[in-house]
Amino acid sequence: MKKIVIQGLGYVGLAMMTFCAGAKKGNKYLYDVIGIEKNSYKGRKILKKINSKNNPRIVDDINFLKFYSKLIKDKRIKATTDINEYSDADAIFVCSNCDYNFVKNQAKLKDFVKNIEIISKKIKDNCLIIIQTTLPPGTTDKIIEPIIKKNLEKRGIQNYYLCHSFERITPGKDYYFSMKEVQRVIGSKNKKSLKHAKRILKNVFKIRSNKIVEFDTPTESETCKIIENSYRATNIAFIEEWRKFCSKNQMDLEKILKCIRQRKTHNNIMRSGIGVGGYCLTKDPLFAKASSSQLMGEKFNFPLTIKATEVNQNMTFDIMSEIRSKFKMKIIDKKVLLIGVSYREDTNDTRYSPAETVFDFFKKLRCKLNFYDPVVGYWDYINNYSVNKKNLNNYDIYVHLVKHQLFNNINIPYKKNSIIFDLNHTLNIKKREKILKSKYYESYFIGSKNK
Ligand SMILES: NC(=O)c1ccc[n+]([C@@H]2O[C@H](COP(=O)([O-])OP(=O)(O)OC[C@H]3O[C@@H](n4cnc5c(N)ncnc54)[C@H](O)[C@@H]3O)[C@@H](O)[C@H]2O)c1
């Protein structure tokens, strides 16, 4: 049986390991699979969870959990910190992270390179390396490949296969299908690497060739991912610009956008929102300029993308500042409940969530805060647990931030004379009308007139 090793067991790696472990031909499993985590506090915590046979905390998708539980029963899920497991791997999926240093304005390439060093010092002849990490375009070609080559040559090994194949998984309730049913992209400089990578991806995801896009270079796959996420980030920033204008001039932006969506060519225009969060959209657009300055030796400044990222970075703070000047003393020294704190709906992923900025904002106004989010449960940012459903009725301010599906059937028992903010279109028309009609509440709805 061929052996697959997965490096990094975060959102991407855990799913990749599970899909590889579950790949079958007829009744027979196809690969011997093991995941490798970093020997760090975080890495060991992940391993403890996986090896305890409990469901990993990051998963809240029932389809994935069913798949995962069956594999646990069949003893197919294995994870370790032992880097010797790379030695006899036939294929390695690199799912470790490449982060961005927001202070130095640089991609943290050195850290990522270390992950590749570890692999290339261990692997055997003819190993296939598929890099799934989102990277500044050019990284695989200009840095990764030379390192692999150098380290293999030192050990007298000549053959290896290398490609970049980015990931599109979405944390949350679509975790399983956002991985299984999507088009795959492979960027590789040589036909053999491409052939091997295609075979594995076809086996693992049971996809046909027409669902695989091939590029002649890893850089094109890397670029594809960065454009995809920069496009989304830029669209969000564009709407934020108009939100500010409409808010200042008391116009109903959402009504205007609804009208624009009637044009077929414009039907996916974004709506306003509280901010951009998550691990990807916050950093990926910045990899464009990082590529140019750190890898290509060029001076492409990507002014539009950079400006969009800047707008997005300030968005939550700008919205909260508007609220501050509108509500003045009414929001100082109050009891505040944040409703939903993940970075998007139906996930427990809170990385770079706008809720952090909202929390800090009210904290500075000497407010006492709690949060209600049964999907998240424990929020690392404030080291605390969500308040219980029975304890929602005694707040001065309610801030709706995330539209989890499970909130649809919950009627928050707002206290009389409280203020209600809906900063992410989380309330349906009925709930919204009720608030607006009531003489007991003051309210603010993002993207609306808010007289
Ligand atoms: N999360 C998403 O929704 C998503 C979607 C598409 C693409 N991506 C990209 O995929 C990559 C991984 O994302 P993620 O969300 O899984 O990140 P993550 O931070 O959750 O997981 C990465 C894991 O790699 C581990 N790691 C780091 N160095 C290692 C090493 N030397 N050996 C073994 N393990 C190591 C870390 O401890 C961490 O647990 C990133 O490049 C990200 O941009 C993420």
The ligand as an SDF file (V2000), in Angstrom:
LIG
                    3D

 44 48  0  0  0  0  0  0  0  0999 V2000
   -8.7880   27.4620    6.6060 N   0  0  0  0  0  0  0  0  0  0  0  0
   -9.2410   27.6420    5.3980 C   0  0  0  0  0  0  0  0  0  0  0  0
  -10.4120   27.8550    5.2470 O   0  0  0  0  0  0  0  0  0  0  0  0
   -8.3370   27.5710    4.1940 C   0  0  0  0  0  0  0  0  0  0  0  0
   -8.9330   27.4690    2.9470 C   0  0  0  0  0  0  0  0  0  0  0  0
   -8.1210   27.3790    1.8350 C   0  0  0  0  0  0  0  0  0  0  0  0
   -6.7520   27.4500    1.9730 C   0  0  0  0  0  0  0  0  0  0  0  0
   -6.1820   27.5960    3.2010 N   0  0  0  0  0  0  0  0  0  0  0  0
   -4.7160   27.6500    3.2950 C   0  0  0  0  0  0  0  0  0  0  0  0
   -4.2370   26.3690    3.6890 O   0  0  0  0  0  0  0  0  0  0  0  0
   -3.1400   26.4850    4.5880 C   0  0  0  0  0  0  0  0  0  0  0  0
   -3.4650   25.8510    5.9160 C   0  0  0  0  0  0  0  0  0  0  0  0
   -4.5890   26.5060    6.4640 O   0  0  0  0  0  0  0  0  0  0  0  0
   -5.2440   26.0570    7.8270 P   0  0  0  0  0  0  0  0  0  0  0  0
   -6.4620   26.8700    7.9890 O   0  0  0  0  0  0  0  0  0  0  0  0
   -5.3330   24.5980    7.8800 O   0  0  0  0  0  0  0  0  0  0  0  0
   -4.1130   26.5670    8.8240 O   0  0  0  0  0  0  0  0  0  0  0  0
   -3.8840   26.1450   10.3410 P   0  0  0  0  0  0  0  0  0  0  0  0
   -3.0320   27.1710   10.9270 O   0  0  0  0  0  0  0  0  0  0  0  0
   -5.2080   25.8320   10.9600 O   0  0  0  0  0  0  0  0  0  0  0  0
   -3.0960   24.7590   10.2130 O   0  0  0  0  0  0  0  0  0  0  0  0
   -1.7600   24.6500    9.8740 C   0  0  0  0  0  0  0  0  0  0  0  0
   -1.1450   23.6170   10.7870 C   0  0  0  0  0  0  0  0  0  0  0  0
    0.1570   23.3230   10.3500 O   0  0  0  0  0  0  0  0  0  0  0  0
    0.9200   23.0430   11.4960 C   0  0  0  0  0  0  0  0  0  0  0  0
    2.3410   23.1270   11.1870 N   0  0  0  0  0  0  0  0  0  0  0  0
    3.1220   24.2330   11.0180 C   0  0  0  0  0  0  0  0  0  0  0  0
    4.3850   23.8780   10.7770 N   0  0  0  0  0  0  0  0  0  0  0  0
    4.4360   22.5290   10.7830 C   0  0  0  0  0  0  0  0  0  0  0  0
    5.4590   21.5770   10.6340 C   0  0  0  0  0  0  0  0  0  0  0  0
    6.7160   21.9340   10.3910 N   0  0  0  0  0  0  0  0  0  0  0  0
    5.1300   20.2620   10.7270 N   0  0  0  0  0  0  0  0  0  0  0  0
    3.8690   19.8620   10.9690 C   0  0  0  0  0  0  0  0  0  0  0  0
    2.8650   20.7180   11.1330 N   0  0  0  0  0  0  0  0  0  0  0  0
    3.1310   22.0450   11.0480 C   0  0  0  0  0  0  0  0  0  0  0  0
    0.4590   24.0730   12.5090 C   0  0  0  0  0  0  0  0  0  0  0  0
    0.7720   23.6790   13.8320 O   0  0  0  0  0  0  0  0  0  0  0  0
   -1.0390   24.1040   12.2360 C   0  0  0  0  0  0  0  0  0  0  0  0
   -1.7520   23.2600   13.0920 O   0  0  0  0  0  0  0  0  0  0  0  0
   -2.8750   27.9840    4.6880 C   0  0  0  0  0  0  0  0  0  0  0  0
   -1.9320   28.3320    3.7360 O   0  0  0  0  0  0  0  0  0  0  0  0
   -4.2100   28.6170    4.3390 C   0  0  0  0  0  0  0  0  0  0  0  0
   -4.0720   29.9060    3.8330 O   0  0  0  0  0  0  0  0  0  0  0  0
   -6.9490   27.6270    4.3160 C   0  0  0  0  0  0  0  0  0  0  0  0
  1  2  1  0
  2  3  2  0
  2  4  1  0
  4  5  1  0
  4 44  2  0
  5  6  2  0
  6  7  1  0
  7  8  2  0
  8  9  1  0
  8 44  1  0
  9 10  1  0
  9 42  1  0
 10 11  1  0
 11 12  1  0
 11 40  1  0
 12 13  1  0
 13 14  1  0
 14 15  2  0
 14 16  1  0
 14 17  1  0
 17 18  1  0
 18 19  2  0
 18 20  1  0
 18 21  1  0
 21 22  1  0
 22 23  1  0
 23 24  1  0
 23 38  1  0
 24 25  1  0
 25 26  1  0
 25 36  1  0
 26 27  1  0
 26 35  1  0
 27 28  2  0
 28 29  1  0
 29 30  1  0
 29 35  2  0
 30 31  1  0
 30 32  2  0
 32 33  1  0
 33 34  2  0
 34 35  1  0
 36 37  1  0
 36 38  1  0
 38 39  1  0
 40 41  1  0
 40 42  1  0
 42 43  1  0
M  CHG  2   8   1  16  -1
M  END
$$$$
